[in-house]
Amino acid sequence: MSVAVSVATDGVRVAVARARVEALVRGVLRAERVTDALISVAFMSPGAIARLNRVHLGHRGPTDVIAFAHTGGAVTIGDVYVCPDVARRNAALWGIGVREELSRVIVHGVLHVLGYDHPQDEEARIGSPMWRRQEALVRRLVPGRTRSAA
């Protein structure tokens, strides 16, 4: 098994330790039976992720997580971009801890790298197979979680 996880904060304040981020990524990969992977997780400012969102997805404004999979081989390769400020706002909106919400969006991003997808509509997204898998992994990997769906 060869799994490499890179975590970059680039001056962005993050409420989750690097070791915890790595453990979450590895936990998702293990649960999905992925044995060879290179995954990077980069924490970004709202402005930086808004630019990424506009340029690559055609959406306006910042979002909590964006993920890209690089296909074409036996090794799973992907990049997960997380905006802690958006996750912090969402956590406050839903009345949960920021660490829990950051953990959730990391799991969400890794699932996207692995090929999972969901409808864009918020109501349909919550009932999607990806969302159900995400929440099952959050239950398993995130101690003390308080939310099962948003």
N, C-alpha and C positions, 0 to 999 in steps of 0.2 A: 504494500500500500504506500503510495506516494502522494501525500497531500501537503500543499504549501499554501499558507494563508498570510497575506500581507495586509497590514492595517496602517493607514495614514490619516493623521489628523490635521496636518498643515495649519496649526495655530487655531483650529476650531475647538471650542470647549465641548467636551463629550463627557456625559455622566456615566459611561460604561468603560471599564478598564479594557485595555488591549487584549489581555489574556481572556477576558470574558467574551469579547468579540470573536476571537479565534476559536474558543470552545463552542460558541453557538454555530459558527460556520461548520466546524468539524462534526458537531452533533447532527446537523441537517444532512451533511454528506453521508455520514454513517447510516442514518435512518433511511436514506434513499439508496443505500448500497453502492455509493460512488467510491471507488478505491483510488483513482488517479485524478487529481485536480490541482489547479492553480487558481486561487480565488483572491482577488484584492477587494478590500473594503476601504473606501475613502470617505471621510467626513468632510462636508463642504458647507460653506456659508449659503444663506438664502440666494444671494446674487449669483454665485457660481452655479448652483444647481438649477436656478431659473434659466441661465444661459444654456446649460446642457439640455434642459427640458425643451427649450425653444428650438435649438439647432437640430437636435436628434429626434425629437418626438413631435415637434410642431405645436407644443402646448405653451400657454403663457403662464408665467409666474413660477414660484418655487413649489416643490413637492417634497414629500418625505423621503422617497426612495426611487431610484432609477437603477436598472440593471441591464447589463449587456452580456450576452453569451457569445463566445468566439468558437464557432463550430469547425469541424473538419479534422477529426482525429480521435484517438482512444482516450485522450486526456480531456477532462472537462475544464475549460478555461473561461473565466468570467470576471467582470468588474461590477461591484455594487457601490453605488454612490448614495450616501445618506446625509440628510440635512437635519442635524440635531434641533435646530430652532423650530422647524416645522413639526418634528416629532414632539417637542416640548409643548407647543401650542395644542396639538391633538391630544396629548396626555391630559392637559388641563381641561380641555373641552369634554373629555370622556370621564374625568375624575379618577384617573389612574396615575401610577408613578411613571416618571419619565424613563427610568431604566427598563421598565416593562415594555413601554411603547418602542423604545429604541431596539430592544431585543426582538420585538415583533416585526419591525420593518427590516431588520437584518435577516431574519428567517424568510420574510417575504421576498427580499431581493435574491437570496440564494435559490429559492424555489424558482424564480424567474430564470435565473442562469441555467437551471436544470430543465427548463422547457415548460414549466407550468405557466398558465396564463388564465386570465379571468375577464369577464365582461367589464366594460368601462362604466356602465351604470352602477351606481353605489348599491342599490337594493339587490340587483342580480349578482354583484360581486360577492356580497356576504354569504349567499347560499351556494356559491360555486365550489366545485371540487378542490380548486386551489385553496380557497379560503378555509375549507374544512381541514385540509391537510396542514395548512399553516397553523391553525388553532390547535390541532392535535400535537404538533411539534412544540408549540409554545407551552402547552400543558406539561409536556415531558421535559423541556429544556429550561424553562424559566420558573424558578422557585418563587412562590409568593405572588403569582400573577392574580389580578383582580378582575380582568375583563375577558369574556370569551368571544365576543364579536362586537363590532362597532357599526 
